[in-house]
Amino acid sequence: MTVPAVRAFAMVLAVKPIPSNAKPQQSRWYTRRLQEGATGSRATIMYGPLYARIIWFRARDDRDEVDADNMPKRILDALKGIVFENDDEIVRCLAAKTVADQSGRFALDPTRIPSSTVLASVQDMLLTEQHVLYVEIGPVSDPTIAFGLMR
């Protein structure tokens, strides 16, 4: 994946993604939390084609967890109308979950985070929070589609 464009939207929240079968009350809380996070990050509407990158950092390996393929739908639905007009403008989506190594650290590549402020927020939250959710959305700048190992 190419380095994100400068005008990419990114937010970092201390929140655990919820499963698709979550109770309605939990689902409403989660949606509000994502929307407040986006609004607080001064999101502006972007128009496609767009990519989404969602990373869930976990301090420990929980058995009660959400699959990586189930994370994007709820998140993107919550951000519709705040970060982008319609989720059909998202043409690429990468969702990942990762657990800290035995020392409690994550390997972060600063060239793949859109701003030093967001990188600092991720690093600060990872010191104290059990769950950190990173969401990035931006314009697709390269139409090339690649599969497998990049060399």
PAVEX-185079 format. One line per field, with one value per residue: x, z, y of N, C-alpha, C in turn. Coordinates in steps of 0.05 Angstrom, whole numbers, plus 5000, padded with zeros to 4 digits. Atoms other than C-alpha are relative to their C-alpha. Layout:
<recs>
n.x	[X  ...]
n.z	[Z  ...]
n.y	[Y  ...]
ca.x	[X  ...]
ca.z	[Z  ...]
ca.y	[Y  ...]
c.x	[X  ...]
c.z	[Z  ...]
c.y	[Y  ...]
</recs>
This chain:
<recs>
n.x	[5017  4984  5002  5025  4999  5000  5027  5015  5012  4992  5008  4991  5019  4996  5025  4999  5022  5021  5009  5024  5024  5001  5026  5006  4989  4971  4996  5004  4977  4976  5004  4996  4972  4986  5008  4988  4972  4996  5007  4979  4976  5006  5004  5015  5009  4983  5014  4985  4996  4987  4992  5003  4981  5009  4983  5007  4977  5009  4978  4997  5017  5026  5015  5025  4991  5014  4983  4992  5018  5025  4996  5004  5028  5011  4984  5006  5028  5001  4987  5014  5011  4981  4974  5006  5029  5012  4979  4993  4976  4977  4994  4979  5002  4981  5007  4981  4999  4973  4996  4974  4981  4998  4991  5022  4995  5008  4982  5015  4985  5010  5005  5027  5020  5001  4989  4985  5019  5014  4980  4995  5024  5000  4979  5008  5022  4991  4987  5019  5025  5001  5009  4997  5010  4989  5016  4989  5015  4988  5004  4983  4982  4987  5021  4988  5008  4979  5007  4977  4977  4989  4970]
n.z	[5000  5001  4977  5003  5008  4977  4992  4989  4974  4982  4972  4982  4978  4981  5001  5011  5020  4990  5020  5016  4985  4974  4991  5011  4983  5004  5028  5001  4986  5018  5023  4990  4994  5025  5012  4984  5006  5026  4998  4984  5017  5021  5026  5021  5020  5023  5022  5010  4986  4974  4987  4971  4986  4972  4985  4972  4984  4975  4981  4995  5017  4988  5014  5007  5018  5026  5023  5016  5022  4990  4989  5017  5006  4979  4999  5024  4998  4980  5010  5023  4997  4984  5013  5028  5005  5001  4998  5026  5009  4990  5020  4988  4971  4986  4971  4986  4971  4992  4971  4992  4996  4971  4985  5000  5021  5027  5020  5016  5022  5001  5027  5008  4984  5014  4987  4975  4977  4998  4991  4971  4986  4999  4982  4973  4991  4997  4974  4978  5008  5008  5028  5014  5027  5018  5024  5019  5025  5018  5028  5013  5017  5019  5009  5002  4981  4996  4983  4991  4990  5015  5000]
n.y	[4976  4976  4983  4985  4972  4982  4993  5023  4997  5021  4996  5020  5001  5021  5015  5026  5004  5018  5020  4993  5008  4986  4990  4974  4979  4999  4991  4970  4987  5003  4982  4973  4996  4996  4975  4979  5000  4988  4971  4988  5000  4980  5014  4987  5020  5006  5013  5022  5025  4998  5025  5000  5017  5002  5018  5004  5007  5012  5004  5029  5017  5006  5021  4987  4979  4995  5007  4977  4996  4989  4973  4977  4993  4982  4975  4985  4991  4978  4977  4991  4973  4983  5001  5003  4998  5026  5020  5011  4986  5015  5021  5017  5001  5018  5003  5017  5000  5008  5003  4991  5021  5007  4977  4981  4980  5004  4988  4980  4987  4972  4992  5010  4986  4975  4976  5005  4997  5025  5020  4995  5009  5029  5009  4993  5017  5027  5002  5003  5012  5028  5001  4975  5003  4980  4999  4981  5000  4980  5005  5020  4985  5018  5019  5026  5020  5020  5022  5015  4987  4978  5002]
ca.x	[5000  5026  5038  4971  4957  4967  4893  4875  4829  4854  4828  4851  4802  4810  4754  4745  4707  4641  4614  4559  4511  4520  4461  4425  4446  4519  4513  4485  4540  4594  4564  4561  4632  4658  4618  4642  4713  4707  4674  4727  4781  4752  4730  4707  4669  4714  4692  4715  4748  4771  4809  4798  4851  4828  4875  4855  4913  4903  4946  4932  4901  4827  4786  4724  4744  4718  4743  4781  4732  4674  4705  4698  4622  4601  4658  4645  4569  4581  4626  4579  4558  4616  4679  4649  4581  4567  4605  4602  4659  4705  4737  4794  4791  4845  4825  4876  4881  4946  4968  5027  5091  5114  5146  5079  5102  5077  5120  5093  5119  5114  5115  5048  5012  4986  5011  5060  5002  4963  5026  5038  4965  4971  5036  5010  4945  4982  5018  4954  4896  4877  4845  4863  4827  4861  4817  4845  4806  4835  4835  4861  4922  4946  4898  4946  4919  4971  4963  5012  5081  5109  5182]
ca.z	[5000  4984  5038  5051  5022  5068  5068  5096  5156  5217  5287  5347  5400  5463  5446  5431  5366  5380  5345  5293  5341  5397  5438  5411  5471  5461  5386  5396  5446  5397  5338  5380  5404  5333  5309  5367  5353  5280  5296  5349  5297  5253  5198  5133  5079  5027  4960  4928  4908  4980  5020  5093  5139  5207  5258  5326  5375  5435  5497  5506  5468  5487  5470  5467  5405  5340  5275  5231  5174  5219  5242  5181  5170  5236  5234  5163  5174  5235  5195  5136  5128  5172  5136  5069  5037  5024  5039  4966  4957  4997  4943  4985  5057  5100  5170  5218  5290  5327  5397  5434  5437  5504  5523  5512  5450  5379  5317  5285  5219  5223  5147  5145  5193  5163  5216  5274  5319  5304  5313  5381  5401  5382  5420  5482  5485  5476  5542  5583  5544  5533  5465  5415  5349  5292  5233  5171  5108  5048  4973  4931  4897  4859  4816  4818  4852  4881  4912  4954  4977  4956  4934]
ca.y	[5000  5069  5121  5156  5224  5284  5298  5230  5228  5190  5180  5140  5116  5075  5027  4954  4938  4903  4841  4844  4810  4861  4883  4945  4988  4970  4981  5052  5069  5044  5083  5147  5137  5130  5190  5233  5212  5231  5298  5312  5297  5352  5305  5335  5298  5265  5238  5173  5132  5123  5071  5052  5024  4999  4970  4943  4942  4895  4892  4818  4761  4759  4697  4741  4779  4807  4778  4826  4816  4838  4904  4949  4947  4978  5029  5051  5055  5100  5147  5154  5227  5251  5228  5207  5214  5141  5077  5056  5106  5060  5017  4989  4966  4936  4911  4883  4864  4856  4836  4867  4827  4797  4863  4898  4935  4943  4956  5020  5047  5123  5128  5092  5138  5203  5252  5255  5277  5213  5171  5203  5190  5117  5109  5145  5105  5040  5054  5053  5024  4951  4966  5020  5029  5066  5087  5120  5140  5175  5182  5124  5153  5092  5050  4990  4928  4881  4813  4772  4790  4857  4856]
c.x	[5018  4996  4975  5004  4999  4972  4983  4989  5010  4990  5010  4981  5008  4973  5005  4978  4980  4992  4975  4975  4997  4972  4995  5012  5030  5006  4996  5023  5024  4998  5005  5029  5017  4993  5012  5030  5006  4995  5022  5027  4998  4998  4985  4993  5020  4984  5019  5014  5017  5010  4994  5021  4992  5018  4991  5025  4989  5024  5005  4981  4974  4987  4974  5007  4984  5019  5006  4981  4973  5003  4991  4971  4989  5015  4993  4971  4998  5012  4987  4987  5017  5027  4997  4970  4986  5021  5006  5025  5025  5004  5022  4997  5019  4992  5020  4997  5027  5001  5029  5019  5003  5010  4978  5002  4989  5021  4983  5019  4990  4995  4973  4978  4999  5011  5015  4981  4985  5019  5004  4976  4999  5020  4993  4978  5009  5014  4980  4974  5002  4993  5003  4991  5010  4983  5011  4983  5013  4996  5019  5017  5013  4980  5010  4989  5021  4991  5026  5022  5009  5030  5011]
c.z	[5000  5026  4996  4993  5025  5009  5009  5028  5018  5028  5016  5024  5018  5002  4987  4979  5012  4978  4987  5015  5027  5007  4990  5016  4996  4972  4998  5013  4982  4977  5009  5006  4975  4988  5016  4995  4973  5000  5015  4985  4976  4972  4981  4979  4977  4980  4987  4973  5025  5009  5030  5011  5029  5014  5030  5015  5027  5018  5006  4981  5014  4984  4991  4981  4975  4978  4984  4977  5009  5010  4982  4997  5020  5000  4976  5000  5019  4988  4975  5006  5017  4986  4969  4997  5001  5000  4974  4988  5010  4981  5009  5030  5011  5030  5012  5030  5008  5031  5006  5003  5030  5017  5002  4979  4973  4981  4983  4980  4997  4972  4990  5017  4990  5014  5025  5024  5004  5010  5030  5016  5002  5021  5029  5010  5004  5027  5022  4993  4991  4970  4988  4971  4983  4974  4982  4974  4983  4971  4989  4980  4978  4992  4999  5022  5001  5019  5010  5011  4982  5001  4987]
c.y	[5025  5016  5017  5029  5018  5006  4976  5007  4977  5007  4975  5000  4976  4985  4973  4997  4980  4981  5008  4993  5014  5009  5028  5024  5003  5010  5030  5014  5000  5019  5029  5006  5005  5027  5024  5002  5013  5030  5014  5002  5019  4988  5018  4978  4998  4985  4980  5004  5003  4973  5004  4981  5000  4980  5000  4990  4989  4995  4971  4985  4992  4977  5011  5023  5002  4992  5025  5006  5011  5029  5023  5009  5020  5027  5018  5011  5024  5026  5012  5027  5018  5001  4996  5000  4973  4979  4986  5014  4987  4977  4981  5001  4979  5001  4981  5002  4989  5000  5009  4976  4995  5023  5022  5022  4991  5012  5018  5012  5028  5010  4991  5012  5029  5025  4992  5002  4974  4978  5003  4991  4970  4990  5006  4982  4972  4995  4993  4985  4971  4997  5028  4995  5023  4998  5021  4997  5022  4993  4978  5015  4983  4978  4971  4982  4979  4979  4987  5017  5023  4999  5024]
</recs>
